[in-house]
Amino acid sequence: MSDYDLIVRNARIVNEDRETEGDIAVKDSRITAIGPAIRGSGAREIDAGAKLVLPGGVDSHVHIEQQSGMGVMCADDFYTGTVSAAFGGTTTVIPFAAQHRGMSLRKVVEEYHAAATPKAVIDYAFHLIVSDPTPQVLGQELPALIKDGYTSFKVYMTYEALKLSDYQILDVLALATREGALVMVHAENHDIIQWLAHHLVGQGHVAPKFHAVAHARIAEAEATNRAIALARLVDAPILIVHMSEIEAIETLRQAQRRGLKIFGETCPQYIALTADELDKPGVEGAMWCCSPPPRDAEAQEAVWAALKDGTLQTFSSDHAPYQFNEKGKIPKGEKTTFKEMANGVPGIEIRLPLLFSEGVQKGRITLQQFVALTATNHARLYGLYPRKGTIAVGSDADFAIWDADKDVTVRWKDLHDNVGYTPYEGREIKGWPITVVSRGRVIVENGKLHAARGSGQFLPCASPDSSKPLGRATPELQAMGRLGARPLF
């Protein structure tokens, strides 16, 4: 009888804080031993051949089987989305259970579980999207859901069907502060975008490239500054998602230097694409249309600097998969204006290899930073650490063996999502995960999937340390107390 279910031998093990060489032993889905020449036998043994073994990726910003605010359904369901993630070295995803106005948040969560449970092949948690913070939602549903393990939720400052007013955002932030949750913010100034779009369309400028003009840099910069100000008022930690713009990143950096718990995230499109990609014949540029849009080479360098110096804590895919047809990206075919195109690009499978190739291989970030940005920081921010995001005794056996010398030309036909294209077609990548292990199961090996539908598990999230306020009330709130007003939260 074997001592372990799985042993990976001769591994170059990299965590966020260290690199070691040795073996990894797995029993009952958990890592039970790490060290040189582990004694005993495994029911399955893999010789890593001194290749890199990195924690399974945690992708904390993905849209799977989700209907957009425009009513367009994602191309990927929980099967194709999680299969694609697995082939890219990701073993945990955190998609969104999206509330649309008039919907019960509790009902939304039930519907997303019904979709994920029979299909997901890797583990998953859920963020909530709050678009209708009614008294029922704020007073009953959200507090109860936080206690049930849904400890993060997203709010929008733009998109007509989803955006909240500053007043509503303050309500959500105050609740999050009181209940120990983390709020993610899509920070773009809605009125700036609408004003620019109105005038562009009025002048006949409707091609995809004008999407990047309407979603101006200053719209992101202003909204980022405002989101931080709102969070400061009620001492609420927040995470600004998909950051792309120089001034917004510098505003984040300055907030962090003041000791504020304000976190930042960026995505593959902001290190690998530019707004020039949208300037294609007809509506072809819609395939690169996302919000915020890709910027330029100077903005890319600002993003890289923020990844390197720790201003940005997480690198997520923001996988928003829409097929390039009338049911997806271009609802009116060739007549679709940039205002009508579905926003978002796919990237769940390419996220880790792209950052590895462009970041680690080119010396922009270290291996340890790669692990932190793609796994460990996600698990910490969303209350899953140390179960996820690290290779450690007691943690789930989630890791991938990487061939750092493997050369790959990205082709959609070789990927596993259901989108029909990739914005990274033809890009040369160096380094790819070749064997992927999820809870001790070898789920990807030799280019084949070995995971059944529904074998992924739901992960209730704890309230992360990052959700706790610093206990520094702003002068305005201190004054309310001195004047005898009751605490707001």
C-alpha positions in Angstrom: 0.0 0.0 0.0 1.3 3.4 -0.9 2.2 6.0 1.7 0.9 8.9 -0.4 -1.6 9.5 -3.2 0.9 11.5 -5.2 4.6 12.4 -5.0 6.2 15.0 -7.2 10.0 14.5 -7.1 12.9 16.7 -8.1 10.9 19.9 -8.1 12.1 23.4 -8.1 9.4 24.8 -5.8 8.7 28.5 -5.9 6.5 30.4 -3.4 6.1 34.1 -3.0 8.9 34.3 -0.5 11.3 31.6 -1.3 12.6 28.9 -3.7 13.5 25.4 -2.6 14.4 22.1 -4.3 12.9 18.8 -3.3 9.7 16.6 -3.3 6.0 17.3 -2.7 3.9 14.6 -1.1 0.1 14.6 -1.3 -2.5 12.7 0.7 -6.2 13.2 0.7 -6.0 16.3 -1.5 -3.6 18.1 0.8 0.1 18.6 0.8 1.4 16.5 3.7 5.2 16.8 3.2 7.8 18.9 1.4 11.5 18.1 1.5 14.5 16.5 -0.1 14.1 12.8 -1.0 10.8 12.2 0.8 10.7 8.6 2.0 7.9 6.3 1.1 6.0 5.7 -2.1 3.2 7.3 -3.9 0.3 5.7 -5.7 1.4 8.0 -8.5 4.9 9.5 -8.8 5.9 12.3 -11.2 9.5 13.3 -11.8 9.6 17.0 -12.3 13.1 16.8 -13.7 14.1 20.0 -11.8 11.4 22.0 -13.6 9.6 24.8 -11.9 6.7 23.8 -9.7 4.5 26.9 -8.9 1.3 27.3 -6.9 -1.8 26.8 -8.9 -3.0 30.2 -10.2 -5.9 32.0 -8.5 -7.8 34.2 -11.0 -9.9 36.5 -8.9 -11.6 38.4 -11.7 -13.4 36.3 -14.3 -16.8 36.5 -15.9 -18.3 33.0 -16.5 -21.8 32.2 -17.6 -22.8 35.7 -16.7 -25.2 38.0 -18.4 -23.8 41.5 -19.0 -25.6 44.7 -18.2 -26.5 44.9 -21.9 -28.1 41.5 -21.7 -25.4 39.5 -23.6 -24.5 36.1 -22.2 -20.8 35.1 -21.9 -19.5 32.6 -24.4 -18.1 30.4 -21.6 -20.1 28.4 -19.2 -18.6 26.9 -16.0 -17.3 23.9 -17.9 -15.5 25.6 -20.8 -14.4 28.5 -18.6 -12.8 26.3 -15.9 -11.3 23.9 -18.4 -9.6 26.8 -20.2 -8.4 28.1 -16.8 -6.9 24.7 -15.9 -5.0 24.4 -19.2 -3.4 27.8 -18.3 -2.2 26.7 -14.9 -5.1 28.2 -12.9 -6.7 25.9 -10.2 -9.1 28.4 -8.5 -11.3 31.0 -10.1 -13.5 33.6 -8.4 -16.2 34.7 -10.9 -19.1 37.0 -10.2 -22.7 36.3 -9.1 -24.2 39.4 -10.8 -27.2 41.1 -9.4 -29.2 43.1 -11.9 -31.7 45.7 -10.8 -34.9 44.3 -9.2 -33.2 40.9 -8.4 -32.8 39.3 -5.0 -29.1 38.9 -4.3 -29.8 35.6 -2.5 -31.7 34.3 -5.5 -28.8 35.4 -7.8 -26.3 33.3 -5.7 -28.6 30.3 -5.9 -28.7 30.5 -9.7 -25.0 30.8 -10.0 -24.5 27.7 -7.8 -26.9 25.8 -10.0 -24.9 26.7 -13.0 -21.4 26.0 -11.5 -22.0 22.9 -9.4 -22.5 20.4 -12.3 -19.9 21.9 -14.6 -16.8 23.4 -12.9 -13.7 21.2 -13.1 -11.6 23.4 -10.7 -12.4 25.0 -7.4 -14.3 28.3 -7.3 -15.6 31.0 -5.0 -18.0 33.9 -5.8 -17.8 37.6 -5.6 -21.1 39.4 -5.7 -22.0 42.3 -8.0 -24.2 44.8 -6.3 -26.2 46.9 -8.7 -29.4 47.4 -6.6 -28.5 48.1 -2.9 -32.1 48.3 -1.6 -32.8 48.3 2.1 -33.5 44.6 1.9 -30.1 43.9 0.2 -28.2 46.1 2.6 -30.1 45.2 5.8 -30.5 41.5 5.3 -29.2 39.8 2.2 -25.6 41.2 2.1 -24.8 40.7 5.8 -26.1 37.2 5.7 -24.2 36.3 2.5 -21.0 37.7 4.0 -21.4 35.3 6.9 -22.0 32.5 4.4 -18.6 33.0 2.7 -19.3 35.7 0.1 -16.9 38.2 1.5 -16.2 40.4 -1.5 -18.4 42.3 -3.9 -18.0 44.6 -6.8 -19.6 48.0 -7.6 -19.5 50.0 -10.8 -19.1 53.7 -11.3 -20.1 53.4 -14.9 -22.5 51.4 -17.2 -26.1 52.6 -17.0 -27.5 49.3 -15.9 -25.0 48.7 -13.2 -23.6 51.9 -11.9 -24.2 53.2 -8.3 -24.3 56.8 -7.2 -21.6 58.0 -4.8 -24.3 57.9 -2.1 -25.1 54.2 -2.8 -21.3 53.4 -2.9 -20.9 54.9 0.5 -23.8 52.7 1.8 -22.0 49.6 0.4 -18.6 50.7 1.7 -20.0 51.3 5.2 -21.6 47.9 5.3 -18.4 46.3 4.1 -16.5 48.0 6.8 -19.0 46.9 9.5 -19.2 43.3 8.3 -15.6 42.6 7.3 -15.9 42.5 3.5 -13.8 43.8 0.7 -15.3 46.0 -2.1 -13.9 45.9 -5.6 -14.5 49.0 -7.7 -14.8 49.5 -11.5 -13.5 53.1 -11.5 -14.5 55.1 -14.6 -16.4 58.4 -14.7 -19.7 57.6 -16.3 -20.6 61.1 -17.3 -17.3 61.8 -19.0 -17.7 58.6 -21.0 -21.3 59.4 -21.9 -20.5 63.0 -22.9 -17.7 62.0 -25.1 -19.6 59.1 -26.7 -22.6 61.3 -27.4 -20.5 63.8 -29.3 -18.5 61.2 -31.1 -21.6 59.3 -32.3 -23.3 62.6 -33.2 -20.3 63.3 -35.6 -20.5 59.8 -37.1 -17.5 58.5 -35.3 -18.8 55.0 -34.5 -15.9 52.6 -35.2 -14.4 50.5 -32.5 -11.4 52.7 -32.2 -13.6 55.5 -30.8 -14.4 53.3 -27.8 -10.8 54.1 -26.6 -11.4 57.8 -27.2 -14.7 57.8 -25.2 -13.2 55.9 -22.3 -10.7 58.6 -21.8 -7.7 58.3 -19.4 -9.1 61.1 -17.3 -12.3 59.2 -16.8 -10.3 56.4 -15.1 -8.1 58.9 -13.2 -10.9 60.9 -11.8 -13.0 58.0 -10.8 -10.0 56.3 -9.1 -9.4 59.4 -7.1 -13.1 59.7 -6.2 -13.3 56.0 -5.2 -10.4 56.4 -2.9 -11.9 59.5 -1.3 -15.2 57.7 -0.7 -13.3 54.8 0.9 -11.3 57.2 3.1 -14.5 58.8 4.4 -15.7 55.5 6.0 -12.3 53.9 6.5 -13.1 51.1 4.0 -10.4 49.0 2.3 -11.1 48.7 -1.5 -9.5 47.2 -4.5 -9.5 49.1 -7.8 -9.9 46.6 -10.6 -8.3 46.5 -14.1 -6.1 49.5 -13.8 -4.6 50.8 -17.0 -3.8 54.5 -16.7 -0.7 56.4 -15.5 -2.4 59.0 -13.4 -4.8 56.5 -11.8 -1.9 54.2 -10.8 0.1 57.2 -9.3 -3.0 58.1 -7.3 -3.2 54.6 -6.0 0.5 54.6 -5.2 0.2 57.9 -3.2 -2.8 56.5 -1.3 -0.8 53.5 -0.3 2.1 55.7 0.8 -0.3 57.4 3.2 -1.0 54.1 4.8 -4.5 53.5 3.3 -5.7 50.0 2.6 -6.3 50.6 -1.1 -5.3 47.8 -3.4 -4.9 47.6 -7.2 -5.3 45.0 -9.9 -4.3 44.9 -13.6 -4.8 42.4 -16.4 -3.1 41.0 -19.5 -4.6 43.5 -21.9 -2.8 46.3 -20.2 0.7 44.9 -20.6 0.3 43.3 -24.0 -2.2 45.4 -26.1 -2.6 49.0 -27.0 -5.5 51.1 -28.3 -4.1 50.7 -31.8 -5.5 47.2 -31.8 -9.0 48.6 -32.0 -8.2 50.5 -35.3 -9.1 47.7 -37.7 -11.4 47.6 -40.8 -15.1 47.6 -40.2 -16.1 46.3 -36.8 -13.1 43.9 -36.5 -11.6 46.1 -33.7 -14.5 45.1 -31.5 -12.5 42.0 -30.6 -10.1 44.2 -28.6 -12.8 46.3 -27.0 -12.8 46.3 -23.2 -13.2 48.9 -20.4 -11.0 50.5 -19.6 -9.4 50.1 -23.0 -5.8 49.3 -23.6 -3.7 52.5 -23.7 -0.3 52.9 -25.2 3.4 51.9 -24.6 3.9 54.5 -22.0 0.9 53.3 -20.0 2.2 49.7 -20.3 5.5 50.7 -18.8 3.6 52.4 -15.9 1.7 49.1 -15.3 4.9 47.1 -15.3 6.5 49.5 -12.8 3.5 49.2 -10.5 3.6 45.4 -10.7 7.3 45.5 -9.9 7.1 47.9 -6.9 4.0 46.3 -5.4 1.5 49.2 -6.1 -0.6 46.6 -8.0 -1.2 43.5 -5.9 -3.0 41.2 -8.3 -2.8 40.2 -12.0 -6.2 38.8 -13.1 -7.6 37.9 -16.5 -10.8 39.9 -16.4 -11.9 37.1 -18.7 -15.0 38.5 -20.4 -15.7 36.2 -23.3 -18.0 37.2 -26.1 -18.1 35.6 -29.4 -17.5 37.8 -32.5 -21.1 37.6 -33.8 -24.5 39.1 -33.3 -25.1 37.1 -30.1 -21.9 38.5 -28.7 -19.6 41.3 -29.5 -21.5 42.9 -32.4 -25.3 42.7 -31.8 -26.0 44.7 -35.0 -23.4 43.1 -37.2 -21.4 45.5 -39.3 -23.8 48.3 -38.2 -22.8 48.0 -34.6 -21.4 51.2 -33.1 -18.8 51.3 -30.4 -21.5 52.2 -27.9 -23.3 48.9 -28.7 -20.4 46.5 -28.7 -20.0 44.0 -25.8 -17.1 45.1 -23.6 -14.5 42.6 -22.6 -11.8 40.3 -23.9 -11.0 36.7 -23.2 -7.8 35.8 -21.3 -8.3 33.1 -18.7 -5.9 30.6 -20.3 -3.3 33.0 -21.5 -3.0 35.0 -18.2 -0.2 33.1 -16.5 1.9 32.2 -19.6 1.8 35.8 -20.8 2.9 37.3 -17.5 5.6 34.6 -17.2 6.9 35.2 -20.7 6.7 39.0 -20.7 7.5 39.4 -17.0 9.8 36.7 -15.6 11.6 35.8 -18.9 12.3 39.4 -19.7 13.5 40.3 -16.2 10.7 42.7 -15.4 9.5 40.8 -12.3 11.0 37.9 -10.3 9.6 34.4 -10.0 8.5 35.2 -6.4 6.7 38.3 -7.6 5.0 36.2 -10.4 3.7 33.8 -7.8 2.4 36.6 -5.5 0.7 38.4 -8.4 -1.0 35.4 -9.9 -1.8 33.3 -6.8 -0.8 34.2 -3.3 -2.0 37.8 -3.2 -5.4 36.8 -4.6 -5.8 34.1 -1.9 -4.8 36.6 0.8 -7.1 39.4 -0.4 -10.2 37.1 -0.7 -9.8 35.0 2.5 -8.6 31.8 0.9 -5.0 31.7 2.2 -3.3 29.4 3.1 -5.7 26.8 1.7 -4.9 28.3 -1.7 -2.1 30.3 -3.2 0.9 28.5 -1.8 2.8 25.3 -1.8 2.9 24.4 1.9 2.2 21.6 4.2 -1.6 21.6 5.0 -2.5 23.6 1.9 -4.6 22.1 -0.9 -2.4 20.3 -3.4 -2.8 22.9 -6.1 0.3 23.4 -8.3 1.6 23.3 -11.8 4.8 22.0 -13.3 6.2 24.5 -15.8 8.4 24.1 -18.7 10.2 27.4 -18.7 11.8 26.7 -22.1 8.6 25.7 -23.9 8.0 27.9 -26.9 4.3 28.4 -27.8 2.7 30.4 -30.6 -0.7 31.5 -29.4 -3.5 30.2 -31.6 -7.2 30.2 -30.6 -7.6 26.7 -32.1 -5.1 25.4 -29.4 -7.0 27.1 -26.5 -10.0 25.7 -24.7 -12.4 28.5 -24.2 -15.6 28.9 -26.3 -15.0 32.4 -27.6 -13.8 31.7 -31.2 -10.8 34.1 -31.1 -8.0 35.4 -28.9 -6.7 38.9 -28.9 -3.2 37.4 -28.6 -3.3 35.4 -31.8 0.2 34.8 -33.2 2.0 36.0 -30.1 5.1 34.1 -29.2 5.2 32.8 -25.6 8.2 31.3 -23.7 7.2 29.1 -20.8 4.0 27.1 -20.2 2.4 24.9 -17.5 2.6 21.3 -18.8 1.1 19.4 -15.8 -1.6 20.8 -13.5 -2.6 19.4 -10.2 -5.8 20.4 -8.4 -6.4 19.1 -4.9 -4.0 16.3 -5.6 -5.7 15.3 -8.9 -3.6 15.5 -12.0 -6.1 17.3 -14.1 -4.0 18.4 -17.1 -1.2 16.3 -18.5 0.3 15.7 -21.9 -2.2 18.2 -23.4 -5.2 16.2 -22.1 -7.9 17.0 -19.5 -8.3 14.5 -16.7 -11.1 16.1 -14.7 -14.8 15.4 -14.7 -17.5 17.9 -15.0 -18.6 19.1 -11.6 -15.4 17.9 -9.8 -14.5 21.4 -8.8 -15.6 22.5 -5.3 -17.1 25.7 -4.0 -14.9 27.6 -1.5 -16.6 29.8 1.1 -14.2 32.7 1.8 -13.2 34.0 5.2 -13.2 37.7 5.9 -9.6 38.6 4.8 -7.3 40.7 6.9 -7.4 43.3 4.1 -11.1 43.9 4.8 -10.5 45.2 8.3 -10.4 49.0 8.6 -7.5 50.7 10.2 -9.7 52.3 12.9 -9.0 55.8 11.7 -12.2 57.7 11.4 -12.0 60.8 9.2 -12.3 64.2 10.8 -15.9 64.4 9.4 -16.9 61.2 11.2 -15.1 62.2 14.4 -17.0 65.5 14.3 -20.3 63.6 14.1 -19.4 61.7 17.2 -18.4 64.8 19.1 -21.7 66.4 18.1 -23.7 63.5 19.5 -24.6 61.7 16.2 -24.9 58.0 16.5 -22.2 55.8 14.7 -22.9 55.2 11.1 -21.5 51.6 11.2 
